[in-house]
C-alpha cells in the first residue's frame, strides 16, 4: 500500500517528467549542435520547456499524468521536427517554418533518408508513461500543499525570463549558433521581436558607393558592354528546380546529363560562377532575387511580409514596354503567398495548378512536360495576337527526393548509382533537361527562337543535407573528379541564349542570383528605374556576396575566397574559392569584407523596407521547393 502511495505522488510525476525532458533535450542538443553543454541544458533549455506544464499544474491545483504524457509527446514531436529540418536544410528552423504544414511536407518526402535510430529515443518514454498510467496514474493527483510547486514555478519563471532578456540583447547572426548558445525557444522569441520591432537602418548607398564596396568602379548603364543588343525580343526565363551548375556539360558513362542545355550553349552566354543567395523562402526567394535584384529577408520568407505595393521589378519594367507578362508553375498560388507576390511583381497573369492540367503526375505535381505543353498553347496564342511576351516558367519534377518513373529515366546509370540519392538526382535533372529541350523545339517550330532571349537558371541546390550519405559523396567525387564541396553545392547555372547575337560564350565573372536581373536588363536595353543590389555580370569583374540563412552569419564570398563564420558545429573557415582548399584567415581582409558586406545588406534592407508590412499577421504560406 505504501509503495502504491509513493507511486501516486504528484512529486514523483514531476520528477519523472523532468528527467525525461532533460534526457530528450540532451539528445536534441547532441543531434543538432554536436554537443550537450550541460550548463546551457539545465540553465537555458530546461526551465523554458518545463515551465508550461508546471504552471498548468499550479493553476489546476493538481498534477495530471495525462497532461504530462500529452506534453511529452508534443515536445518529442517538436524536437524531432527540428532535428529532421536541420538535417535537410542544415540550419534550425524558425517558428514560421515550423508552423507551415507544407514546408514540413517537403521534408517528409525524404523522411526515410533523414531519420536515425537514435531519433526513437524521443518517444521511448511512451511505454513507461502508459504502464504507470494504467497501473497507478489513472486519475489526477491532488496536491495537498501548493507551496513547493509554486516555488518551483517561480524558479522556472526567473530562469526563463532571465535567459530570454539576455538573448534579446543580442543580434541573431546565425540561427543555429544563436539557438545553441541562447536556447531554441528564446531564439524564436528574439526573432519574432526583432522582426516586428526593428526597421532597417536607412543607410542608403549611391550606385558609385555600392560598386566601390564590391571592388568596382561604377559605369553608367548605357555605357555597359552590349547594352540593348536584344531590345524588344521575347523573353523566356526557365527556372529549373534544384539544378546545380556541375550538371552542365557533365557526362556519366558517355551520356550527357543535360544534352539539350549543352546544345543551347552554342547560342548562349553561360555564366558558370553564379552563387546561390536564397533564404528561408527557397524557390520563392529565387523568384524574388531574379525579379527585384534585392536581397531577401533571410530568416523568414520575404513574400510573407509584402505590403501589396507595386515593386520596381523586371516584370513591371517589361509591362511599361508593352510586354504581356505571365508566369507558370504547376502548384497552388497560395504556396509562398504567391497570390500577393505576383500582383506586386506585376504579372498580367499567373498560371498555376488551377489552369495547368493535373495530369501525368510525377511525385506530387504534374510533370514538367505537362507544364511546358500547357505553356506552349498559351504562348502560341499570345505571339499570334502580336504581343511581345515575357514568360517565367518554373519546373518542379526535379524536386527532392528526385524520384521519376521508369519511362522517364533517360540515363543508363552505372550499377553503383542505381537507386541512390545521387543517381535519382541525375535522372530527374536529365528528365527536366528533356522537357526544356522540347520547349526549345517548340520555339524553333513557331519561328520565334531567333526573336527571343531565353534564360535558364537553377533555383537552389538539390544535393545537400542528411539525405547525402557517405556513398553519395563517394559517387559525386567519382563523377566530378574531386570531393563534392560547398562550391559545387552552391554554384547554379545562369544561361542566356540570344540566338544570332552571341555564340558559345562562357563568362566566369563571379556573381549571385541577385545579378541576374541587371544582366538581363542590360541585354534588353532597359535602364533601372530604382536602385538594385545586383549588377550586370557582363560589365563588372569583381563582386562581394553576403549569403543569409544557408551560410553562418558573417559569411561572405568573393571571386577569390569564401569566408564562413562560426556556427554551432564548426569554427570560422576560410577557403580559396577556386580550389576550395582551406587557407589561413587574413583577419584584416575578413573584417573589411564583412564590414562592406554588412553595408550592402543594410542598404538592401532599407530599400526592401518600403515594400514590407511587418506589423500585420503573416500570410499563410507553404513550401513546395
VEXLUM-461845 format. One line per field, with one value per residue (C-alpha): residue in three letters; x, z, y; residue number from 0. Coordinates in steps of 0.05 Angstrom, whole numbers, plus 5000, padded with zeros to 4 digits. Layout:
// residues N
code: (Ala  ...) $
u: (X  ...) $
w: (Z  ...) $
v: (Y  ...) $
pos: (NUM  ...) $
***
This chain:
// residues 625
code: (Unk  Unk  Unk  Unk  Unk  Unk  Unk  Unk  Unk  Unk  Unk  Unk  Unk  Unk  Unk  Unk  Unk  Unk  Unk  Unk  Unk  Unk  Unk  Unk  Unk  Unk  Unk  Unk  Unk  Unk  Unk  Unk  Unk  Unk  Unk  Unk  Unk  Unk  Unk  Unk  Unk  Unk  Unk  Unk  Unk  Unk  Unk  Unk  Unk  Unk  Unk  Unk  Unk  Unk  Unk  Unk  Unk  Unk  Unk  Unk  Unk  Unk  Unk  Unk  Unk  Unk  Unk  Unk  Unk  Unk  Unk  Unk  Unk  Unk  Unk  Unk  Unk  Unk  Unk  Unk  Unk  Unk  Unk  Unk  Unk  Unk  Unk  Unk  Unk  Unk  Unk  Unk  Unk  Unk  Unk  Unk  Unk  Unk  Unk  Unk  Unk  Unk  Unk  Unk  Unk  Unk  Unk  Unk  Unk  Unk  Unk  Unk  Unk  Unk  Unk  Unk  Unk  Unk  Unk  Unk  Unk  Unk  Unk  Unk  Unk  Unk  Unk  Unk  Unk  Unk  Unk  Unk  Unk  Unk  Unk  Unk  Unk  Unk  Unk  Unk  Unk  Unk  Unk  Unk  Unk  Unk  Unk  Unk  Unk  Unk  Unk  Unk  Unk  Unk  Unk  Unk  Unk  Unk  Unk  Unk  Unk  Unk  Unk  Unk  Unk  Unk  Unk  Unk  Unk  Unk  Unk  Unk  Unk  Unk  Unk  Unk  Unk  Unk  Unk  Unk  Unk  Unk  Unk  Unk  Unk  Unk  Unk  Unk  Unk  Unk  Unk  Unk  Unk  Unk  Unk  Unk  Unk  Unk  Unk  Unk  Unk  Unk  Unk  Unk  Unk  Unk  Unk  Unk  Unk  Unk  Unk  Unk  Unk  Unk  Unk  Unk  Unk  Unk  Unk  Unk  Unk  Unk  Unk  Unk  Unk  Unk  Unk  Unk  Unk  Unk  Unk  Unk  Unk  Unk  Unk  Unk  Unk  Unk  Unk  Unk  Unk  Unk  Unk  Unk  Unk  Unk  Unk  Unk  Unk  Unk  Unk  Unk  Unk  Unk  Unk  Unk  Unk  Unk  Unk  Unk  Unk  Unk  Unk  Unk  Unk  Unk  Unk  Unk  Unk  Unk  Unk  Unk  Unk  Unk  Unk  Unk  Unk  Unk  Unk  Unk  Unk  Unk  Unk  Unk  Unk  Unk  Unk  Unk  Unk  Unk  Unk  Unk  Unk  Unk  Unk  Unk  Unk  Unk  Unk  Unk  Unk  Unk  Unk  Unk  Unk  Unk  Unk  Unk  Unk  Unk  Unk  Unk  Unk  Unk  Unk  Unk  Unk  Unk  Unk  Unk  Unk  Unk  Unk  Unk  Unk  Unk  Unk  Unk  Unk  Unk  Unk  Unk  Unk  Unk  Unk  Unk  Unk  Unk  Unk  Unk  Unk  Unk  Unk  Unk  Unk  Unk  Unk  Unk  Unk  Unk  Unk  Unk  Unk  Unk  Unk  Unk  Unk  Unk  Unk  Unk  Unk  Unk  Unk  Unk  Unk  Unk  Unk  Unk  Unk  Unk  Unk  Unk  Unk  Unk  Unk  Unk  Unk  Unk  Unk  Unk  Unk  Unk  Unk  Unk  Unk  Unk  Unk  Unk  Unk  Unk  Unk  Unk  Unk  Unk  Unk  Unk  Unk  Unk  Unk  Unk  Unk  Unk  Unk  Unk  Unk  Unk  Unk  Unk  Unk  Unk  Unk  Unk  Unk  Unk  Unk  Unk  Unk  Unk  Unk  Unk  Unk  Unk  Unk  Unk  Unk  Unk  Unk  Unk  Unk  Unk  Unk  Unk  Unk  Unk  Unk  Unk  Unk  Unk  Unk  Unk  Unk  Unk  Unk  Unk  Unk  Unk  Unk  Unk  Unk  Unk  Unk  Unk  Unk  Unk  Unk  Unk  Unk  Unk  Unk  Unk  Unk  Unk  Unk  Unk  Unk  Unk  Unk  Unk  Unk  Unk  Unk  Unk  Unk  Unk  Unk  Unk  Unk  Unk  Unk  Unk  Unk  Unk  Unk  Unk  Unk  Unk  Unk  Unk  Unk  Unk  Unk  Unk  Unk  Unk  Unk  Unk  Unk  Unk  Unk  Unk  Unk  Unk  Unk  Unk  Unk  Unk  Unk  Unk  Unk  Unk  Unk  Unk  Unk  Unk  Unk  Unk  Unk  Unk  Unk  Unk  Unk  Unk  Unk  Unk  Unk  Unk  Unk  Unk  Unk  Unk  Unk  Unk  Unk  Unk  Unk  Unk  Unk  Unk  Unk  Unk  Unk  Unk  Unk  Unk  Unk  Unk  Unk  Unk  Unk  Unk  Unk  Unk  Unk  Unk  Unk  Unk  Unk  Unk  Unk  Unk  Unk  Unk  Unk  Unk  Unk  Unk  Unk  Unk  Unk  Unk  Unk  Unk  Unk  Unk  Unk  Unk  Unk  Unk  Unk  Unk  Unk  Unk  Unk  Unk  Unk  Unk  Unk  Unk  Unk  Unk  Unk  Unk  Unk  Unk  Unk  Unk  Unk  Unk  Unk  Unk  Unk  Unk  Unk  Unk  Unk  Unk  Unk  Unk  Unk  Unk  Unk  Unk  Unk  Unk  Unk  Unk  Unk  Unk  Unk  Unk  Unk  Unk  Unk  Unk  Unk) $
u: (5000  5056  5090  5027  5020  5091  5078  5016  5056  5050  5123  5142  5104  5142  5209  5196  5173  5235  5283  5250  5254  5327  5344  5306  5338  5406  5394  5368  5429  5475  5439  5430  5490  5540  5547  5505  5533  5500  5503  5462  5418  5400  5400  5374  5335  5304  5270  5233  5208  5189  5153  5088  5068  5087  5047  4989  4993  4995  4932  4896  4917  4933  4985  4955  4995  4954  4974  5047  5042  5010  5061  5118  5090  5085  5156  5180  5145  5173  5245  5243  5215  5273  5324  5298  5294  5366  5390  5357  5368  5429  5401  5350  5280  5245  5176  5149  5180  5151  5080  5079  5048  5070  5141  5143  5115  5175  5220  5173  5182  5253  5239  5264  5332  5331  5315  5366  5354  5373  5311  5266  5294  5248  5188  5217  5183  5114  5118  5137  5082  5029  5050  5049  4985  4949  4976  4976  4961  4891  4867  4895  4937  4914  4968  4957  5006  5018  5076  5130  5107  5095  5167  5189  5146  5176  5247  5230  5199  5261  5308  5265  5256  5330  5355  5304  5322  5395  5381  5340  5402  5439  5431  5418  5476  5469  5405  5437  5494  5447  5400  5457  5480  5415  5364  5317  5254  5290  5315  5244  5223  5282  5269  5196  5213  5268  5227  5167  5202  5267  5265  5323  5376  5367  5439  5426  5484  5494  5508  5580  5588  5555  5602  5662  5643  5645  5713  5689  5685  5614  5598  5534  5484  5482  5558  5556  5581  5527  5474  5409  5431  5368  5319  5246  5259  5211  5237  5231  5260  5263  5277  5296  5283  5347  5392  5465  5519  5561  5508  5522  5570  5575  5573  5567  5586  5588  5518  5507  5466  5439  5446  5392  5421  5490  5465  5432  5501  5521  5475  5487  5524  5539  5556  5588  5603  5535  5526  5461  5434  5365  5340  5285  5237  5275  5242  5202  5266  5297  5237  5247  5321  5310  5255  5276  5352  5341  5366  5316  5299  5338  5309  5237  5207  5205  5139  5101  5113  5097  5050  5020  5052  5079  5152  5206  5211  5235  5162  5138  5194  5172  5099  5119  5147  5083  5101  5048  5078  5060  5087  5075  5082  5043  5027  4977  4985  4972  5041  5092  5039  5045  4975  5005  5075  5054  5009  5064  5115  5065  5049  4990  4971  4996  4983  4981  4951  4884  4897  4953  4922  4931  4957  5019  5037  5109  5113  5062  5055  5040  5103  5147  5126  5053  5070  5111  5058  5005  5050  5063  4989  4985  5049  5026  4962  4999  5050  4997  4960  5021  5044  5115  5118  5153  5140  5170  5168  5185  5196  5183  5196  5268  5245  5272  5271  5284  5243  5219  5182  5219  5194  5222  5293  5336  5403  5433  5468  5526  5501  5530  5488  5422  5371  5417  5401  5454  5431  5359  5381  5418  5357  5310  5356  5362  5286  5280  5331  5289  5227  5265  5292  5221  5201  5261  5240  5171  5201  5240  5179  5139  5193  5207  5271  5313  5269  5276  5321  5319  5345  5357  5377  5373  5334  5375  5418  5389  5445  5455  5438  5428  5399  5470  5503  5577  5563  5531  5593  5636  5593  5597  5673  5675  5631  5666  5737  5743  5709  5639  5647  5606  5625  5595  5533  5521  5541  5480  5478  5458  5449  5425  5411  5410  5408  5444  5475  5523  5557  5586  5610  5630  5634  5667  5656  5633  5562  5499  5425  5416  5457  5411  5361  5412  5447  5383  5362  5429  5420  5348  5369  5329  5356  5335  5282  5300  5363  5386  5435  5459  5499  5510  5556  5579  5607  5637  5691  5692  5637  5621  5563  5532  5490  5437  5407  5445  5513  5533  5523  5581  5598  5614  5641  5684  5713  5777  5757  5699  5695  5647  5633  5628  5566  5541  5585  5646  5694  5705  5732  5769  5775  5809  5747  5780  5809  5765  5826  5829  5875  5898  5848  5871  5838  5846  5816  5760  5739  5739  5699  5650  5640  5629  5581  5542  5536  5508  5458  5435  5427  5384  5343  5330  5305  5265  5230  5190  5153  5142  5086  5116  5062  5009  4998  5040  5005  4991  5046  5074  5134  5138  5212) $
w: (5000  5017  4950  4913  4951  4933  4860  4864  4890  4850  4864  4830  4767  4764  4776  4720  4674  4690  4679  4613  4589  4608  4570  4509  4509  4517  4457  4419  4433  4413  4346  4327  4358  4363  4439  4502  4544  4610  4637  4579  4581  4654  4658  4590  4555  4612  4650  4588  4568  4640  4654  4617  4650  4719  4711  4687  4748  4794  4761  4762  4834  4814  4775  4716  4690  4626  4615  4628  4575  4523  4536  4529  4463  4439  4458  4425  4360  4362  4375  4322  4271  4287  4281  4214  4189  4209  4175  4110  4108  4154  4197  4253  4232  4255  4287  4219  4185  4237  4230  4156  4143  4070  4090  4134  4076  4035  4087  4099  4027  4046  4117  4103  4088  4148  4208  4251  4303  4358  4340  4371  4439  4436  4442  4486  4547  4520  4544  4614  4617  4592  4642  4701  4677  4672  4739  4783  4748  4723  4755  4770  4833  4881  4914  4988  4990  4930  4962  4938  4866  4867  4888  4831  4783  4807  4797  4727  4711  4737  4696  4634  4638  4653  4594  4547  4568  4558  4489  4469  4478  4423  4347  4310  4262  4254  4274  4295  4334  4368  4385  4413  4459  4477  4473  4417  4448  4466  4394  4367  4415  4395  4321  4328  4369  4323  4260  4287  4320  4283  4220  4171  4183  4127  4105  4031  3983  3916  3855  3858  3932  3921  3863  3904  3962  3912  3885  3821  3790  3771  3696  3672  3647  3575  3570  3591  3545  3495  3523  3485  3435  3450  3455  3443  3439  3472  3540  3567  3635  3653  3727  3737  3804  3842  3781  3802  3757  3758  3716  3656  3606  3653  3628  3660  3622  3558  3569  3577  3638  3602  3527  3509  3553  3527  3456  3476  3500  3427  3423  3494  3545  3600  3669  3706  3772  3798  3873  3909  3953  3974  4046  4082  4024  3979  3910  3924  3944  3877  3843  3886  3871  3796  3792  3841  3849  3924  3979  4016  4090  4102  4165  4140  4071  4042  4006  4072  4090  4026  4035  3966  3934  3863  3863  3818  3785  3719  3705  3715  3672  3616  3627  3614  3547  3526  3542  3562  3625  3652  3700  3700  3759  3769  3841  3882  3884  3959  3969  3988  3986  3910  3909  3935  3905  3832  3831  3866  3815  3762  3723  3677  3692  3736  3711  3768  3785  3774  3699  3686  3678  3737  3691  3682  3756  3778  3853  3879  3817  3742  3703  3673  3605  3623  3646  3584  3537  3570  3566  3493  3478  3515  3485  3415  3423  3454  3397  3343  3374  3361  3433  3459  3510  3577  3604  3670  3671  3734  3733  3793  3772  3795  3866  3923  3931  3856  3840  3768  3734  3695  3629  3646  3661  3602  3633  3636  3702  3726  3776  3836  3821  3814  3870  3905  3923  3874  3819  3828  3824  3759  3729  3750  3722  3657  3653  3666  3611  3562  3578  3568  3502  3478  3495  3457  3397  3403  3400  3338  3305  3318  3286  3349  3373  3335  3362  3435  3495  3532  3604  3642  3715  3776  3837  3891  3906  3909  3936  4009  4080  4113  4050  4023  4051  4050  3988  3954  3969  3940  3877  3870  3877  3823  3778  3788  3795  3863  3930  3928  3961  3982  3917  3878  3921  3916  3844  3799  3723  3691  3616  3569  3499  3448  3380  3326  3377  3416  3404  3455  3504  3575  3626  3692  3727  3798  3814  3851  3837  3853  3790  3740  3733  3718  3667  3631  3632  3601  3541  3532  3536  3599  3649  3721  3750  3822  3860  3853  3895  3838  3778  3705  3705  3634  3658  3727  3744  3820  3869  3942  3962  4030  4039  4092  4123  4087  4110  4180  4198  4177  4118  4050  3983  3931  3866  3904  3971  4014  4088  4132  4201  4263  4271  4322  4296  4264  4278  4225  4159  4102  4032  3967  3923  3862  3895  3957  3999  4070  4077  4136  4155  4139  4195  4165  4098  4131  4176  4118  4073  4129  4141  4066  4061  4122  4089  4026  4068  4106  4040  4013  4077  4074  4003  4019  4079  4031  4007  4072  4122  4183  4232  4201  4214  4170  4109  4103  4065  4047  4012  3951  3937) $
v: (5000  5048  5032  5049  5114  5134  5119  5162  5221  5286  5299  5234  5254  5319  5284  5234  5289  5329  5271  5253  5325  5330  5266  5289  5358  5326  5281  5341  5383  5326  5315  5388  5423  5366  5373  5372  5430  5411  5482  5510  5450  5459  5535  5555  5499  5460  5517  5541  5472  5454  5519  5507  5441  5465  5529  5488  5443  5503  5532  5464  5452  5380  5342  5306  5247  5250  5323  5304  5249  5294  5348  5299  5275  5347  5362  5297  5315  5386  5364  5310  5361  5408  5352  5330  5401  5414  5350  5371  5446  5447  5503  5504  5527  5590  5588  5607  5547  5500  5527  5512  5444  5444  5463  5402  5362  5379  5348  5289  5267  5248  5226  5155  5187  5234  5191  5155  5100  5150  5190  5137  5156  5218  5171  5116  5145  5129  5057  5079  5131  5083  5030  5078  5109  5042  5017  5079  5145  5134  5199  5269  5272  5328  5370  5379  5437  5482  5520  5473  5470  5545  5556  5510  5550  5616  5589  5567  5635  5671  5628  5632  5707  5720  5678  5709  5780  5765  5735  5797  5840  5803  5802  5737  5728  5653  5617  5551  5582  5631  5574  5532  5589  5623  5566  5546  5576  5641  5645  5643  5698  5741  5730  5748  5810  5834  5826  5861  5919  5933  5973  5973  6025  6077  6072  6082  6079  6112  6069  6092  6074  6005  5990  6011  5965  5907  5928  5961  6030  6049  6054  6088  6036  6058  6050  5977  5922  5901  5946  5937  5883  5842  5900  5883  5808  5760  5737  5667  5651  5577  5565  5492  5461  5441  5449  5457  5482  5419  5384  5429  5396  5336  5264  5196  5134  5176  5203  5278  5298  5360  5348  5399  5454  5437  5447  5513  5538  5545  5607  5630  5669  5619  5647  5590  5625  5646  5633  5614  5670  5647  5650  5612  5625  5576  5575  5638  5673  5652  5685  5747  5753  5745  5796  5850  5847  5860  5815  5771  5777  5713  5683  5690  5683  5753  5741  5736  5809  5846  5905  5897  5959  5951  5931  5961  5893  5865  5848  5919  5946  5899  5918  5990  5967  5934  5862  5812  5781  5712  5660  5585  5537  5472  5487  5528  5603  5600  5568  5620  5674  5679  5707  5772  5765  5761  5822  5862  5838  5859  5795  5802  5730  5674  5603  5553  5485  5518  5521  5472  5402  5355  5301  5258  5265  5254  5258  5308  5351  5349  5334  5388  5363  5377  5447  5464  5435  5478  5539  5527  5534  5600  5628  5609  5649  5709  5710  5705  5763  5805  5813  5816  5760  5750  5680  5657  5581  5542  5467  5421  5349  5351  5365  5324  5263  5263  5201  5195  5138  5084  5111  5180  5155  5174  5154  5084  5093  5051  4999  5034  5096  5060  5075  5123  5195  5219  5172  5195  5267  5256  5221  5277  5331  5292  5289  5365  5377  5335  5375  5441  5415  5401  5473  5500  5458  5490  5560  5540  5508  5572  5614  5656  5624  5675  5731  5711  5717  5650  5649  5584  5583  5537  5560  5527  5466  5396  5353  5371  5352  5285  5250  5254  5191  5173  5132  5193  5234  5179  5177  5252  5251  5197  5239  5305  5281  5317  5318  5348  5417  5476  5509  5450  5455  5529  5546  5550  5556  5621  5615  5670  5645  5701  5667  5706  5754  5710  5644  5594  5646  5628  5684  5667  5734  5718  5735  5715  5706  5779  5796  5761  5818  5873  5827  5812  5885  5905  5860  5884  5957  5972  6023  6014  6059  6043  6021  5949  5910  5866  5887  5870  5809  5826  5893  5881  5830  5838  5822  5814  5770  5762  5699  5695  5632  5576  5600  5622  5695  5739  5695  5725  5703  5738  5711  5696  5667  5644  5661  5622  5649  5606  5563  5512  5456  5490  5547  5600  5574  5608  5577  5592  5596  5566  5504  5502  5487  5515  5574  5615  5670  5741  5780  5849  5828  5789  5847  5896  5850  5835  5910  5922  5863  5889  5958  5925  5884  5946  5983  5927  5922  5997  5991  5929  5962  6005  5944  5906  5908  5874  5895  5852  5779  5734  5707  5633  5600  5533  5505  5462  5472) $
pos: (0  1  2  3  4  5  6  7  8  9  10  11  12  13  14  15  16  17  18  19  20  21  22  23  24  25  26  27  28  29  30  31  32  33  34  35  36  37  38  39  40  41  42  43  44  45  46  47  48  49  50  51  52  53  54  55  56  57  58  59  60  61  62  63  64  65  66  67  68  69  70  71  72  73  74  75  76  77  78  79  80  81  82  83  84  85  86  87  88  89  90  91  92  93  94  95  96  97  98  99  100  101  102  103  104  105  106  107  108  109  110  111  112  113  114  115  116  117  118  119  120  121  122  123  124  125  126  127  128  129  130  131  132  133  134  135  136  137  138  139  140  141  142  143  144  145  146  147  148  149  150  151  152  153  154  155  156  157  158  159  160  161  162  163  164  165  166  167  168  169  170  171  172  173  174  175  176  177  178  179  180  181  182  183  184  185  186  187  188  189  190  191  192  193  194  195  196  197  198  199  200  201  202  203  204  205  206  207  208  209  210  211  212  213  214  215  216  217  218  219  220  221  222  223  224  225  226  227  228  229  230  231  232  233  234  235  236  237  238  239  240  241  242  243  244  245  246  247  248  249  250  251  252  253  254  255  256  257  258  259  260  261  262  263  264  265  266  267  268  269  270  271  272  273  274  275  276  277  278  279  280  281  282  283  284  285  286  287  288  289  290  291  292  293  294  295  296  297  298  299  300  301  302  303  304  305  306  307  308  309  310  311  312  313  314  315  316  317  318  319  320  321  322  323  324  325  326  327  328  329  330  331  332  333  334  335  336  337  338  339  340  341  342  343  344  345  346  347  348  349  350  351  352  353  354  355  356  357  358  359  360  361  362  363  364  365  366  367  368  369  370  371  372  373  374  375  376  377  378  379  380  381  382  383  384  385  386  387  388  389  390  391  392  393  394  395  396  397  398  399  400  401  402  403  404  405  406  407  408  409  410  411  412  413  414  415  416  417  418  419  420  421  422  423  424  425  426  427  428  429  430  431  432  433  434  435  436  437  438  439  440  441  442  443  444  445  446  447  448  449  450  451  452  453  454  455  456  457  458  459  460  461  462  463  464  465  466  467  468  469  470  471  472  473  474  475  476  477  478  479  480  481  482  483  484  485  486  487  488  489  490  491  492  493  494  495  496  497  498  499  500  501  502  503  504  505  506  507  508  509  510  511  512  513  514  515  516  517  518  519  520  521  522  523  524  525  526  527  528  529  530  531  532  533  534  535  536  537  538  539  540  541  542  543  544  545  546  547  548  549  550  551  552  553  554  555  556  557  558  559  560  561  562  563  564  565  566  567  568  569  570  571  572  573  574  575  576  577  578  579  580  581  582  583  584  585  586  587  588  589  590  591  592  593  594  595  596  597  598  599  600  601  602  603  604  605  606  607  608  609  610  611  612  613  614  615  616  617  618  619  620  621  622  623  624) $
***
